[in-house]
Amino acid sequence: MPVPERPDAPRPSGPAGPTAPSPPPRQAFPLELLAPPDPARLPLPPAARPAPGVRLLRGAVHSVPEGTRPLEADLWLPEETSGPVPVVVFVHGGAWRTGLRDDLGPRFRHWTPGPFARLARAGFAVVCPDYRLSGEAAHPAQLDDLRSALDWLHGRAAELGLDTGRTVLWGESAGGHLAALAALTAPATAGRPDTATVRGCAVWYAPTDLTRIFADHPRGGGDPADPTTFEALLLGAAPADAPGRARDASPVAHVTAQAPPFLVLHGTEDSVVPFAQSERLAAALGRAGAPVDFRPVPGGDHLWVGVEDAEVERCFTATLDFAAGCVR
C-alpha cells in the first residue's frame, strides 16, 4: 500500500520537478555616469577679496579633457559695476612646458595691487585659464583648451556679469603665441552664438613662426631637427620633421585681413625668443591690411629683463590702454 506524501516534503529535483524562475537579465552599466560633471553647471568658487574693489574666484573648472587633469581658471572681477563688463583673457607663458596661470612674470610679482587687480579696477574682468602643457598633450590641444575656456566664459557670462562680446586676448611668451593663434583662427568660428568674440590681442615677446624660429636666433638657438626643443615637444615632433604641423602652429600662417587689432611688444635684445619673430607677425598683419601696433622695447630681454621699472610700467599701461580701445 503506497505511503501518502506529506505536504511539506521536499519535491524531487531534475527534469521531473518544477523549474526555479530565471533571474531577470542584467542591465548594462550606464557608462554616462562615469563622465565628469559639466563645467558649465559646476558651482563657482567662493569669492576672495585680494584688493579693495576686486573679487577673485580662484580655481573654477572650465574644462575636463579626457586623460589629464581638470583645467581651471581664476577670475578677477570688479566689485561694483553698472552692467556686464568687458573681458581680458590672460594666457601664461612657460615654453608650453610649465608655468602658473596667474603669473605675468618676475617683474610683476611684487606689484601691490597686482596687475590683474589693476585691470579689474579699470573695469575689466580678467580670466587666467589653464591649458594642457606639452608634457600632457601636443598641439593643437593647447589651442583647443583656450577655445574651450572662451566657450565656457560665454556660457556663464550672465551669472558672472561679463560682456564676452568684448573680449581681448593677452599672452606673454608661449602664452602670447597661443593668444595670437586663438585670435587669428577665431574668424573661422565668427558668428557662432556659443563663444566669446575676440576684439583684440596683445602679444608680448612671443614665438610666431615655428618654421623659422631657429634661423631667427642671431647667435644660433637650437636645431630644427632636434626632437627635445620646446618647440618639438609642443608639436610632438621636431619642426624639421613635421613642417606642416609647425606651420599650422604658427600664428603668421593664419593672418588674414579679418584679424582683430593686435598690439605686439618685444624686447630688441631678447635672447630666448628672437625679436625677429614679432617683426614677422607685425609684417604679416601689415601686408594683410589688419590693424597692428608694433612697439619694440629697446634693450629689453625676455620677461622684460634689462629694462627699467618705468619701462615695464609703460608696457603694462600700453596693454591696458590697447584693451580699453578694443572694447569701446
Disulfide bonds with the S-S distance in Angstrom:
none
